[in-house]
Amino acid sequence: MDAAVSCSGALPQTNLSGSDLSRSDHKFPLGRSSCSYARSIGAVSCNKGLRIVPKKLEFLCSAASRDEERNEMVFGASHCEKKSPLGEALCVAAGVCTYGGTAVESHHSHIAEEKVGVLLLNLGGPETLDDVQPFLFNLFADPDIIRLPRAFRFLQKPLAKLISVLRAPKSKEGYASIGGGSPLRKITDEQANALKMALESKDMPVNVYVGMRYWYPFTEEAVHQIKRDRITRLVVLPLYPQFSISTTGSSVRVLQKIFRNDPYLSRLPVSVINSWYQREGYIKSMADLISKELESFSEPAQVMIFFSAHGVPLSYVKDSGDPYKDQMEECIFLIMKELKARGINNEHTLAYQSRVGPVQWLKPYTDEVLVELGQKGVKSLLAVPVSFVSEHIETLEEIDMEYKELALESGIENWGRVPALGLTPSFITDLADAVIEALPLAAATSTPKTTPAVDHDPMRWAIKMFFGSFLAFILFFSPKMLMAFRNHLI
């Protein structure tokens, strides 16, 4: 571990002891986070282990993983003072940066006797129509989804209840159209099993767990099982290629709370893979799926490649420093670069889908761009759900039904859609490699903290809920909110 540290631009540090996940340093040049770039400057030999052979680089790295400013431990991180005249980080394609002043080789044989766990994080989804309303409540009760000012935080649950009740009928229609529930849990379980087998084929026996943010099995359940199994080293792998406050950030915040207050978990060495959109295996797997679907068109070269990513509120990016937009744009750049290397030079565009609520989200919006493309005379379009690795409501209903219908109505004649990565062998293999590369970076989180006293006064709770519900009702039915929610939420 002396020469292996986390760095911005590939695997940003994730502090599970702190609370501020809104800012992560993800600034790095486009297309420079792959092994090919590292090789170009003669720095990294990419293989299943971690081998560092740097040239003309000197780093003063401490083995400690403690954030001295906050007096907290940082997962998978060490402090490093860079003294390289090149000013470049050397990043392997795993999304993990490794530094060293001398040649260092790290294989996973030294952790063979440890009990390794991998925790897959995902959104979750209702499995039946009866699950829809409580699932929506869990979603909108998350302060990383609906961000209220501190003075109005007591409105979070009453507002979430109101929104979930009003939105449930329309959402039920959507889930009914795809079979009565989300397939996300089934697919994620299959991915977990495939990842376990891929790691075992690489002589890395592991236990793989699934933790969902808003539905069963909840992240808390997975963590409790990890503790019962006495896991001694853990890799946390969110199934979101790009980092966002509302996805990976929200899930890791749950882990922060659990780990901070548990004596066993707070000492468990953990490595968090914050984002992995820049990995060579992921990029090539996406390019494989796109090139295959292009062949289904009569004139593949004339097809517009339409990347549709899940949107986030604009304020997340502008006010809170969410790197999602930058990472998404770089992801598209890398995929198109790979396609061009294969002789595929189709035009492409990126838009954002799934916006809800009255606030402005990342633009351009998918529905508006589809209409514009039809007006411009685009006749063939291939939709690529770039921020999703599993089929669920946003792909099966929103893209396959709503957006397809809109596209055909707008003048687009030939429609195709790239499937989510799912169990694609090259994708699963790449995730396995990412886990192996992240293991040496595992570090304990912090010393356990005492849980603050909780006010259990039933009268005070009843007063808060009454006035919270009343204010939420007034807020929701104001003319401005009614107009916005009528268009975007209900």
Long-range contacts (C-beta under 8 A, 24 or more apart in sequence): 1-63, 1-78, 1-106, 1-440, 1-441, 2-61, 2-63, 2-100, 2-104, 3-52, 3-61, 3-98, 3-99, 3-100, 3-101, 3-102, 3-104, 3-106, 4-50, 4-52, 4-78, 4-96, 4-98, 4-99, 4-100, 4-104, 4-106, 4-440, 4-441, 5-61, 5-77, 5-78, 5-79, 5-80, 5-97, 5-98, 5-99, 5-441, 6-74, 6-76, 6-77, 6-78, 6-96, 6-97, 6-441, 7-80, 7-89, 7-91, 7-97, 7-99, 8-89, 9-33, 9-89, 9-91, 9-97, 10-89, 10-91, 10-92, 10-94, 10-95, 10-96, 10-97, 10-278, 11-76, 11-94, 11-95, 11-96, 11-97, 11-272, 11-273, 11-274, 11-275, 11-438, 11-441, 12-243, 12-274, 12-275, 13-74, 13-75, 13-76, 13-77, 14-74, 14-75, 14-76, 14-252, 14-272, 14-274, 15-67, 15-70, 15-72, 15-74, 15-75, 15-77, 15-256, 16-75, 16-252, 16-255, 16-256, 16-259, 16-260, 16-270, 16-272, 16-445, 16-446, 17-67, 17-70, 17-72, 17-73, 17-74, 17-256, 17-259, 17-260, 17-445, 17-446, 18-67, 18-70, 18-72, 18-256, 19-253, 19-256, 21-245, 21-249, 21-252, 21-253, 22-245, 22-249, 22-316, 22-320, 22-321, 22-322, 23-320, 23-321, 24-243, 24-274, 24-321, 24-323, 26-243, 26-275, 26-323, 26-326, 26-327, 27-326, 28-89, 28-91, 30-330, 30-333, 30-334, 31-330, 31-333, 31-334, 31-337, 32-88, 32-91, 33-91, 33-93, 33-95, 33-278, 33-330, 34-91, 34-93, 34-278, 34-279, 34-280, 34-283, 34-334, 35-92, 35-93, 35-280, 36-280, 37-91, 38-90, 38-91, 38-92, 41-86, 41-88, 41-90, 43-90, 44-90, 44-91, 44-92, 44-98, 46-92, 46-93, 46-280, 48-202, 48-433, 48-436, 49-105, 49-106, 49-107, 49-108, 49-436, 50-92, 50-96, 50-98, 50-104, 50-105, 50-106, 50-437, 50-440, 51-103, 51-104, 51-105, 51-106, 52-90, 52-98, 52-99, 52-100, 52-103, 52-104, 53-103, 54-90, 54-99, 54-100, 54-101, 56-84, 56-85, 56-86, 57-84, 57-86, 57-90, 57-99, 57-101, 58-83, 58-84, 58-101, 59-83, 59-84, 59-99, 59-100, 59-101, 61-99, 61-100, 65-443, 65-444, 72-445, 72-446, 73-443, 73-444, 73-445, 73-446, 74-443, 75-236, 75-270, 75-271, 75-272, 75-441, 75-442, 75-443, 75-445, 76-270, 76-271, 76-272, 76-438, 76-441, 76-442, 76-443, 77-441, 77-443, 91-278, 92-437, 93-278, 93-279, 93-280, 93-281, 94-273, 94-276, 94-279, 94-433, 94-434, 94-437, 94-438, 95-273, 95-274, 95-275, 95-276, 95-278, 95-279, 95-434, 95-438, 96-273, 96-434, 96-437, 96-438, 96-441, 106-440, 108-203, 108-204, 108-436, 108-439, 111-233, 111-439, 112-203, 114-232, 114-233, 115-207, 115-229, 115-230, 115-231, 115-232, 115-233, 116-204, 116-205, 116-206, 116-207, 116-231, 116-232, 116-233, 116-234, 116-235, 116-439, 117-206, 117-207, 117-208, 117-209, 117-226, 117-229, 117-231, 117-233, 117-234, 117-235, 118-195, 118-196, 118-199, 118-206, 118-207, 118-208, 118-209, 118-234, 118-235, 118-236, 118-237, 118-435, 119-209, 119-210, 119-211, 119-222, 119-223, 119-226, 119-234, 119-235, 119-236, 119-237, 120-188, 120-191, 120-192, 120-195, 120-208, 120-209, 120-210, 120-211, 120-237, 120-238, 120-239, 121-211, 121-212, 121-213, 121-219, 121-236, 121-237, 121-238, 121-239, 121-240, 121-248, 121-251, 121-252, 122-184, 122-188, 122-210, 122-211, 122-212, 122-213, 122-238, 122-239, 122-240, 122-390, 123-184, 123-212, 123-213, 123-214, 123-247, 123-392, 124-182, 124-184, 124-185, 124-212, 124-213, 124-214, 124-215, 124-216, 124-218, 125-181, 125-182, 125-183, 125-184, 125-185, 125-212, 125-214, 125-215, 125-392, 125-393, 126-175, 126-181, 126-182, 126-215, 127-181, 127-182, 127-185, 127-215, 127-216, 128-180, 128-181, 129-172, 129-175, 129-176, 129-180, 129-181, 131-181, 131-215, 132-168, 132-171, 132-172, 132-175, 133-164, 133-165, 133-168, 134-164, 135-214, 135-215, 136-160, 136-163, 136-164, 136-167, 136-168, 136-171, 137-161, 137-164, 138-213, 138-214, 138-215, 139-164, 139-214, 140-164, 142-213, 142-214, 142-250, 144-245, 144-246, 144-249, 144-250, 144-253, 145-246, 145-250, 146-357, 147-313, 147-315, 152-471, 154-464, 154-468, 155-468, 155-471, 155-472, 155-475, 157-465, 157-468, 158-465, 158-468, 158-469, 158-471, 158-472, 158-473, 159-472, 159-475, 159-476, 161-469, 161-472, 162-469, 162-472, 162-473, 162-476, 163-476, 163-489, 166-485, 166-489, 166-490, 167-489, 167-490, 170-490, 174-393, 174-397, 174-398, 175-393, 175-397, 177-397, 177-401, 178-393, 178-396, 178-397, 182-392, 182-393, 183-390, 183-391, 183-392, 183-396, 184-212, 184-390, 184-391, 184-392, 185-210, 185-212, 185-215, 185-216, 185-217, 187-390, 187-391, 187-392, 187-422, 188-212, 188-239, 188-390, 190-422, 190-423, 191-239, 191-389, 191-390, 191-422, 191-423, 191-428, 194-423, 194-428, 195-428, 195-431, 195-432, 195-435, 198-428, 198-429, 198-431, 198-432, 199-432, 199-435, 199-436, 202-432, 202-436, 204-432, 204-435, 204-436, 206-435, 207-231, 211-251, 213-250, 213-251, 213-254, 219-251, 219-254, 219-255, 219-258, 220-254, 220-258, 223-255, 223-258, 223-259, 223-265, 226-265, 227-262, 227-264, 227-265, 231-268, 232-268, 232-269, 233-268, 233-269, 233-270, 233-439, 233-442, 234-268, 234-269, 234-270, 234-271, 234-442, 235-270, 235-271, 235-272, 235-273, 235-435, 235-438, 235-439, 235-442, 236-270, 236-271, 236-272, 236-273, 237-273, 237-431, 237-434, 237-435, 237-438, 238-272, 238-273, 238-274, 239-389, 239-390, 240-275, 240-387, 240-389, 241-275, 241-276, 241-277, 241-282, 241-331, 241-386, 241-387, 241-389, 242-275, 242-277, 242-323, 242-324, 242-327, 242-328, 242-331, 242-387, 243-274, 243-275, 243-322, 243-323, 243-324, 243-327, 244-312, 244-316, 244-322, 244-323, 244-324, 245-312, 245-316, 245-320, 245-322, 245-324, 246-312, 246-316, 246-322, 248-274, 248-275, 249-322, 259-445, 259-446, 260-445, 260-446, 260-448, 260-449, 261-448, 261-449, 261-450, 261-451, 262-448, 263-448, 265-445, 266-444, 266-445, 266-446, 266-447, 266-448, 267-444, 267-445, 268-444, 268-445, 269-442, 269-443, 269-444, 270-442, 270-443, 270-444, 270-445, 271-438, 271-439, 271-440, 271-441, 271-442, 271-443, 273-434, 273-435, 273-438, 275-323, 275-327, 276-431, 276-434, 277-327, 277-328, 277-330, 277-331, 277-334, 278-330, 278-331, 278-334, 279-430, 279-434, 280-430, 281-426, 281-427, 281-429, 281-430, 281-431, 281-433, 282-421, 282-427, 282-430, 283-331, 283-334, 283-335, 283-338, 284-338, 284-426, 285-421, 285-424, 285-426, 285-427, 285-430, 286-335, 286-338, 286-384, 286-386, 286-418, 286-421, 287-335, 287-338, 287-339, 287-342, 288-424, 288-426, 289-418, 289-419, 289-421, 289-424, 290-335, 290-339, 290-344, 290-382, 290-384, 290-418, 291-339, 291-342, 291-344, 293-382, 293-416, 293-417, 293-418, 294-344, 294-346, 294-382, 294-416, 296-416, 297-380, 297-382, 297-414, 297-416, 298-414, 299-380, 300-346, 301-345, 301-346, 302-346, 302-379, 302-380, 303-346, 303-380, 303-381, 303-382, 303-414, 303-416, 304-346, 304-347, 304-348, 304-349, 304-373, 304-378, 304-380, 304-381, 304-382, 305-336, 305-339, 305-346, 305-347, 305-348, 305-349, 305-382, 305-384, 306-348, 306-349, 306-351, 306-369, 306-370, 306-373, 306-381, 306-382, 306-383, 306-384, 307-332, 307-335, 307-348, 307-349, 307-350, 307-351, 307-384, 307-386, 308-350, 308-351, 308-352, 308-353, 308-366, 308-383, 308-384, 308-385, 308-386, 308-399, 308-403, 309-350, 309-351, 309-352, 309-353, 309-385, 309-386, 309-387, 310-352, 310-353, 310-354, 310-387, 310-388, 310-394, 311-352, 311-353, 311-354, 311-355, 311-361, 311-362, 311-365, 312-352, 312-361, 312-362, 313-357, 313-359, 313-360, 313-361, 313-362, 314-359, 314-360, 314-361, 314-362, 314-363, 315-359, 315-360, 317-362, 324-362, 325-362, 328-386, 328-387, 331-386, 332-386, 335-386, 349-373, 350-386, 353-394, 353-398, 353-399, 353-403, 354-394, 354-398, 355-488, 356-488, 356-489, 357-484, 357-485, 357-488, 357-489, 358-480, 358-481, 358-483, 358-484, 358-485, 358-488, 358-489, 366-403, 367-402, 367-403, 367-406, 370-403, 370-406, 370-407, 370-410, 370-412, 371-406, 371-410, 373-407, 373-410, 373-412, 374-407, 374-409, 374-410, 374-411, 374-412, 375-410, 375-411, 377-411, 378-411, 378-412, 379-411, 379-412, 379-413, 379-414, 380-412, 380-413, 380-414, 380-416, 381-407, 381-412, 381-414, 381-415, 381-416, 382-416, 382-417, 382-418, 383-415, 383-416, 383-417, 383-418, 384-417, 384-418, 385-417, 385-418, 385-420, 388-420, 389-420, 389-421, 389-422, 389-427, 390-420, 390-421, 390-422, 391-419, 391-420, 391-422, 395-420
